[in-house]
Amino acid sequence: MAKDARNKSMGWLKGVLSTQNEPVQANHEGKDEPIELVEIVTSNKEISTPAENSGKKYILSKENLDKAAFDLVLSLENMLNERQLLIYKNDDFETQLNAANETISRLKYDLVKKEQLVQDKNKEIRAFEASLTNKQMSYDQLLEDYKEYQSTSNHDFEKISNQLEKEINKYNLLKEESANIQYQNMMNIRELEERIRELEVENQKLDAQCTKIKAEKDELMKTINDFTERMSFSFSSKTTISE
């Protein structure tokens, strides 16, 4: 009797497990999403009330079970409880997975925006690099022109320096000649001044002589005039007398 009950319990357990695994397996084969909570609860209700479907109510009655069947029923209840707990955890994991998927979608969207921003920045960087390259080329050209200008300026400076040195030497020679000429002119001026003083002295002497001679001439002219008057008076008297 106990052996028949044990066999019936084992057969019922296999049927329940096979019935329990069929919807789950079909669900996994049909799609990758986890089992819906409604289907699991319905399946659990169907499993927890096998007496209504199979008509074997006495199998689940713990008073009519032997120790092995009782242990098996307890193990089955524990398995179902663990399965329900796993379903709840699975729902929680599914919620977390959906939230994670939303986060991943948002991050992907942000990543696309950032990639677009990076591409824009790369374009700007390439534009800056092109501008910098052009400026570098312009700078190199200006530097080359400056070096050439510096070389030309140095050459011109050396040329002008040599010319200036020659002009300075000429100026120094001319200055020395001018100093000599000024000294010679000064000596000539002194000689001329001395000659002028001598001539002035001679002029004064000559002027005195001229004055003396003029005085003598005046005296002589006076004497001649007196003599001429006397002679004229004498001639006039003689003429009168002769008449």
TORVEXLUM-667877 format. One record per residue (C-alpha): x, y, z; residue in one letter; residue number from 1. Coordinates in pm, whole numbers. Layout:
<atoms>
{u->X	v->Y	w->Z	mido->a	roke->NUM}
...
</atoms>
This chain:
<atoms>
{u->0	v->0	w->0	mido->m	roke->1}
{u->282	v->239	w->99	mido->a	roke->2}
{u->474	v->132	w->-211	mido->k	roke->3}
{u->173	v->211	w->-435	mido->d	roke->4}
{u->132	v->554	w->-269	mido->a	roke->5}
{u->503	v->625	w->-316	mido->r	roke->6}
{u->485	v->528	w->-682	mido->n	roke->7}
{u->177	v->746	w->-731	mido->k	roke->8}
{u->351	v->1038	w->-557	mido->s	roke->9}
{u->660	v->999	w->-777	mido->m	roke->10}
{u->442	v->983	w->-1088	mido->g	roke->11}
{u->250	v->1291	w->-985	mido->w	roke->12}
{u->576	v->1476	w->-906	mido->l	roke->13}
{u->717	v->1393	w->-1248	mido->k	roke->14}
{u->396	v->1511	w->-1410	mido->g	roke->15}
{u->400	v->1832	w->-1215	mido->v	roke->16}
{u->766	v->1898	w->-1293	mido->l	roke->17}
{u->716	v->1821	w->-1660	mido->s	roke->18}
{u->407	v->2043	w->-1668	mido->t	roke->19}
{u->601	v->2312	w->-1479	mido->q	roke->20}
{u->897	v->2302	w->-1716	mido->n	roke->21}
{u->695	v->2303	w->-2040	mido->e	roke->22}
{u->574	v->2666	w->-2034	mido->p	roke->23}
{u->911	v->2789	w->-1914	mido->v	roke->24}
{u->1094	v->2597	w->-2183	mido->q	roke->25}
{u->850	v->2715	w->-2449	mido->a	roke->26}
{u->886	v->3068	w->-2330	mido->n	roke->27}
{u->1265	v->3048	w->-2352	mido->h	roke->28}
{u->1248	v->2897	w->-2699	mido->e	roke->29}
{u->999	v->3156	w->-2825	mido->g	roke->30}
{u->1179	v->3468	w->-2693	mido->k	roke->31}
{u->1465	v->3579	w->-2473	mido->d	roke->32}
{u->1254	v->3776	w->-2228	mido->e	roke->33}
{u->1190	v->3627	w->-1878	mido->p	roke->34}
{u->859	v->3460	w->-1784	mido->i	roke->35}
{u->577	v->3695	w->-1700	mido->e	roke->36}
{u->468	v->3706	w->-1337	mido->l	roke->37}
{u->103	v->3639	w->-1430	mido->v	roke->38}
{u->192	v->3313	w->-1609	mido->e	roke->39}
{u->408	v->3198	w->-1319	mido->i	roke->40}
{u->139	v->3273	w->-1059	mido->v	roke->41}
{u->-120	v->3093	w->-1273	mido->t	roke->42}
{u->115	v->2797	w->-1309	mido->s	roke->43}
{u->177	v->2796	w->-936	mido->n	roke->44}
{u->-197	v->2801	w->-868	mido->k	roke->45}
{u->-244	v->2512	w->-1104	mido->e	roke->46}
{u->37	v->2320	w->-937	mido->i	roke->47}
{u->-71	v->2401	w->-582	mido->s	roke->48}
{u->-421	v->2262	w->-650	mido->t	roke->49}
{u->-356	v->1933	w->-831	mido->p	roke->50}
{u->-647	v->1765	w->-651	mido->a	roke->51}
{u->-898	v->1976	w->-847	mido->e	roke->52}
{u->-744	v->1886	w->-1186	mido->n	roke->53}
{u->-639	v->1525	w->-1133	mido->s	roke->54}
{u->-899	v->1410	w->-885	mido->g	roke->55}
{u->-628	v->1267	w->-656	mido->k	roke->56}
{u->-695	v->1475	w->-345	mido->k	roke->57}
{u->-578	v->1207	w->-106	mido->y	roke->58}
{u->-222	v->1231	w->-238	mido->i	roke->59}
{u->-174	v->1583	w->-96	mido->l	roke->60}
{u->-342	v->1506	w->233	mido->s	roke->61}
{u->-54	v->1490	w->476	mido->k	roke->62}
{u->-252	v->1265	w->714	mido->e	roke->63}
{u->-268	v->990	w->450	mido->n	roke->64}
{u->99	v->1011	w->345	mido->l	roke->65}
{u->378	v->797	w->471	mido->d	roke->66}
{u->713	v->949	w->572	mido->k	roke->67}
{u->872	v->933	w->227	mido->a	roke->68}
{u->573	v->1093	w->55	mido->a	roke->69}
{u->546	v->1350	w->332	mido->f	roke->70}
{u->914	v->1439	w->288	mido->d	roke->71}
{u->864	v->1453	w->-85	mido->l	roke->72}
{u->565	v->1687	w->-49	mido->v	roke->73}
{u->764	v->1911	w->188	mido->l	roke->74}
{u->1054	v->1911	w->-58	mido->s	roke->75}
{u->813	v->2002	w->-337	mido->l	roke->76}
{u->665	v->2285	w->-132	mido->e	roke->77}
{u->1012	v->2412	w->-56	mido->n	roke->78}
{u->1101	v->2390	w->-424	mido->m	roke->79}
{u->787	v->2582	w->-516	mido->l	roke->80}
{u->858	v->2845	w->-253	mido->n	roke->81}
{u->1214	v->2875	w->-379	mido->e	roke->82}
{u->1080	v->2894	w->-734	mido->r	roke->83}
{u->839	v->3172	w->-634	mido->q	roke->84}
{u->1125	v->3353	w->-462	mido->l	roke->85}
{u->1335	v->3312	w->-775	mido->l	roke->86}
{u->1046	v->3449	w->-981	mido->i	roke->87}
{u->1028	v->3755	w->-755	mido->y	roke->88}
{u->1403	v->3794	w->-779	mido->k	roke->89}
{u->1379	v->3746	w->-1153	mido->n	roke->90}
{u->1114	v->4021	w->-1169	mido->d	roke->91}
{u->1342	v->4243	w->-964	mido->d	roke->92}
{u->1633	v->4159	w->-1193	mido->f	roke->93}
{u->1411	v->4225	w->-1493	mido->e	roke->94}
{u->1319	v->4567	w->-1350	mido->t	roke->95}
{u->1686	v->4636	w->-1288	mido->q	roke->96}
{u->1763	v->4509	w->-1638	mido->l	roke->97}
{u->1504	v->4741	w->-1791	mido->n	roke->98}
{u->1643	v->5030	w->-1589	mido->a	roke->99}
{u->1992	v->4928	w->-1697	mido->a	roke->100}
{u->1875	v->4908	w->-2058	mido->n	roke->101}
{u->1723	v->5254	w->-2029	mido->e	roke->102}
{u->2046	v->5379	w->-1873	mido->t	roke->103}
{u->2243	v->5208	w->-2152	mido->i	roke->104}
{u->2014	v->5364	w->-2412	mido->s	roke->105}
{u->2056	v->5704	w->-2252	mido->r	roke->106}
{u->2430	v->5651	w->-2231	mido->l	roke->107}
{u->2436	v->5539	w->-2594	mido->k	roke->108}
{u->2243	v->5853	w->-2687	mido->y	roke->109}
{u->2484	v->6063	w->-2481	mido->d	roke->110}
{u->2771	v->5873	w->-2640	mido->l	roke->111}
{u->2637	v->5950	w->-2988	mido->v	roke->112}
{u->2601	v->6316	w->-2893	mido->k	roke->113}
{u->2950	v->6317	w->-2748	mido->k	roke->114}
{u->3085	v->6142	w->-3056	mido->e	roke->115}
{u->2915	v->6406	w->-3270	mido->q	roke->116}
{u->3061	v->6673	w->-3042	mido->l	roke->117}
{u->3401	v->6505	w->-3069	mido->v	roke->118}
{u->3368	v->6501	w->-3448	mido->q	roke->119}
{u->3278	v->6870	w->-3444	mido->d	roke->120}
{u->3570	v->6940	w->-3215	mido->k	roke->121}
{u->3794	v->6734	w->-3443	mido->n	roke->122}
{u->3677	v->6944	w->-3736	mido->k	roke->123}
{u->3754	v->7258	w->-3538	mido->e	roke->124}
{u->4091	v->7112	w->-3439	mido->i	roke->125}
{u->4168	v->7028	w->-3802	mido->r	roke->126}
{u->4065	v->7382	w->-3900	mido->a	roke->127}
{u->4288	v->7520	w->-3624	mido->f	roke->128}
{u->4569	v->7292	w->-3736	mido->e	roke->129}
{u->4528	v->7411	w->-4096	mido->a	roke->130}
{u->4523	v->7772	w->-3976	mido->s	roke->131}
{u->4823	v->7705	w->-3753	mido->l	roke->132}
{u->5004	v->7541	w->-4044	mido->t	roke->133}
{u->4935	v->7844	w->-4263	mido->n	roke->134}
{u->5049	v->8076	w->-3986	mido->k	roke->135}
{u->5358	v->7861	w->-3934	mido->q	roke->136}
{u->5433	v->7882	w->-4307	mido->m	roke->137}
{u->5379	v->8257	w->-4296	mido->s	roke->138}
{u->5602	v->8278	w->-3989	mido->y	roke->139}
{u->5870	v->8070	w->-4161	mido->d	roke->140}
{u->5848	v->8296	w->-4466	mido->q	roke->141}
{u->5867	v->8607	w->-4247	mido->l	roke->142}
{u->6159	v->8456	w->-4058	mido->l	roke->143}
{u->6337	v->8382	w->-4387	mido->e	roke->144}
{u->6264	v->8735	w->-4509	mido->d	roke->145}
{u->6387	v->8876	w->-4177	mido->y	roke->146}
{u->6709	v->8674	w->-4202	mido->k	roke->147}
{u->6761	v->8798	w->-4555	mido->e	roke->148}
{u->6681	v->9154	w->-4448	mido->y	roke->149}
{u->6917	v->9120	w->-4152	mido->q	roke->150}
{u->7193	v->8993	w->-4377	mido->s	roke->151}
{u->7135	v->9277	w->-4625	mido->t	roke->152}
{u->7115	v->9526	w->-4339	mido->s	roke->153}
{u->7441	v->9399	w->-4193	mido->n	roke->154}
{u->7608	v->9427	w->-4532	mido->h	roke->155}
{u->7469	v->9777	w->-4581	mido->d	roke->156}
{u->7566	v->9870	w->-4227	mido->f	roke->157}
{u->7923	v->9752	w->-4284	mido->e	roke->158}
{u->7931	v->9943	w->-4612	mido->k	roke->159}
{u->7793	v->10257	w->-4452	mido->i	roke->160}
{u->8028	v->10213	w->-4155	mido->s	roke->161}
{u->8328	v->10194	w->-4388	mido->n	roke->162}
{u->8202	v->10494	w->-4582	mido->q	roke->163}
{u->8140	v->10681	w->-4258	mido->l	roke->164}
{u->8489	v->10595	w->-4137	mido->e	roke->165}
{u->8633	v->10729	w->-4461	mido->k	roke->166}
{u->8424	v->11044	w->-4429	mido->e	roke->167}
{u->8536	v->11082	w->-4067	mido->i	roke->168}
{u->8899	v->11050	w->-4177	mido->n	roke->169}
{u->8838	v->11306	w->-4449	mido->k	roke->170}
{u->8667	v->11530	w->-4196	mido->y	roke->171}
{u->8958	v->11496	w->-3956	mido->n	roke->172}
{u->9202	v->11581	w->-4236	mido->l	roke->173}
{u->8989	v->11876	w->-4341	mido->l	roke->174}
{u->8959	v->11983	w->-3980	mido->k	roke->175}
{u->9335	v->11964	w->-3940	mido->e	roke->176}
{u->9382	v->12158	w->-4264	mido->e	roke->177}
{u->9122	v->12407	w->-4148	mido->s	roke->178}
{u->9303	v->12445	w->-3817	mido->a	roke->179}
{u->9630	v->12502	w->-4003	mido->n	roke->180}
{u->9462	v->12749	w->-4236	mido->i	roke->181}
{u->9302	v->12927	w->-3941	mido->q	roke->182}
{u->9641	v->12943	w->-3769	mido->y	roke->183}
{u->9800	v->13071	w->-4088	mido->q	roke->184}
{u->9520	v->13323	w->-4132	mido->n	roke->185}
{u->9561	v->13432	w->-3773	mido->m	roke->186}
{u->9934	v->13479	w->-3829	mido->m	roke->187}
{u->9861	v->13667	w->-4150	mido->n	roke->188}
{u->9606	v->13881	w->-3968	mido->i	roke->189}
{u->9861	v->13961	w->-3699	mido->r	roke->190}
{u->10115	v->14049	w->-3965	mido->e	roke->191}
{u->9860	v->14262	w->-4142	mido->l	roke->192}
{u->9760	v->14431	w->-3820	mido->e	roke->193}
{u->10123	v->14499	w->-3745	mido->e	roke->194}
{u->10165	v->14630	w->-4098	mido->r	roke->195}
{u->9855	v->14844	w->-4057	mido->i	roke->196}
{u->9993	v->14991	w->-3736	mido->r	roke->197}
{u->10322	v->15063	w->-3910	mido->e	roke->198}
{u->10135	v->15217	w->-4202	mido->l	roke->199}
{u->9926	v->15424	w->-3965	mido->e	roke->200}
{u->10242	v->15553	w->-3803	mido->v	roke->201}
{u->10388	v->15629	w->-4142	mido->e	roke->202}
{u->10058	v->15785	w->-4243	mido->n	roke->203}
{u->10063	v->16003	w->-3937	mido->q	roke->204}
{u->10419	v->16109	w->-4023	mido->k	roke->205}
{u->10321	v->16172	w->-4381	mido->l	roke->206}
{u->10014	v->16358	w->-4265	mido->d	roke->207}
{u->10232	v->16576	w->-4044	mido->a	roke->208}
{u->10468	v->16633	w->-4331	mido->q	roke->209}
{u->10179	v->16715	w->-4560	mido->c	roke->210}
{u->10042	v->16956	w->-4303	mido->t	roke->211}
{u->10384	v->17115	w->-4271	mido->k	roke->212}
{u->10429	v->17126	w->-4645	mido->i	roke->213}
{u->10080	v->17273	w->-4685	mido->k	roke->214}
{u->10161	v->17535	w->-4425	mido->a	roke->215}
{u->10483	v->17613	w->-4601	mido->e	roke->216}
{u->10296	v->17623	w->-4929	mido->k	roke->217}
{u->10042	v->17858	w->-4785	mido->d	roke->218}
{u->10314	v->18077	w->-4650	mido->e	roke->219}
{u->10488	v->18063	w->-4985	mido->l	roke->220}
{u->10166	v->18145	w->-5169	mido->m	roke->221}
{u->10107	v->18436	w->-4934	mido->k	roke->222}
{u->10454	v->18559	w->-4996	mido->t	roke->223}
{u->10407	v->18521	w->-5370	mido->i	roke->224}
{u->10075	v->18698	w->-5355	mido->n	roke->225}
{u->10223	v->18984	w->-5155	mido->d	roke->226}
{u->10509	v->19005	w->-5397	mido->f	roke->227}
{u->10269	v->18990	w->-5687	mido->t	roke->228}
{u->10058	v->19266	w->-5537	mido->e	roke->229}
{u->10361	v->19482	w->-5471	mido->r	roke->230}
{u->10485	v->19422	w->-5818	mido->m	roke->231}
{u->10146	v->19499	w->-5964	mido->s	roke->232}
{u->10118	v->19816	w->-5760	mido->f	roke->233}
{u->10464	v->19913	w->-5866	mido->s	roke->234}
{u->10390	v->19852	w->-6231	mido->f	roke->235}
{u->10067	v->20044	w->-6210	mido->s	roke->236}
{u->10240	v->20342	w->-6049	mido->s	roke->237}
{u->10507	v->20350	w->-6310	mido->k	roke->238}
{u->10245	v->20336	w->-6587	mido->t	roke->239}
{u->10057	v->20626	w->-6434	mido->t	roke->240}
{u->10366	v->20831	w->-6400	mido->i	roke->241}
{u->10473	v->20762	w->-6755	mido->s	roke->242}
{u->10141	v->20869	w->-6886	mido->e	roke->243}
</atoms>
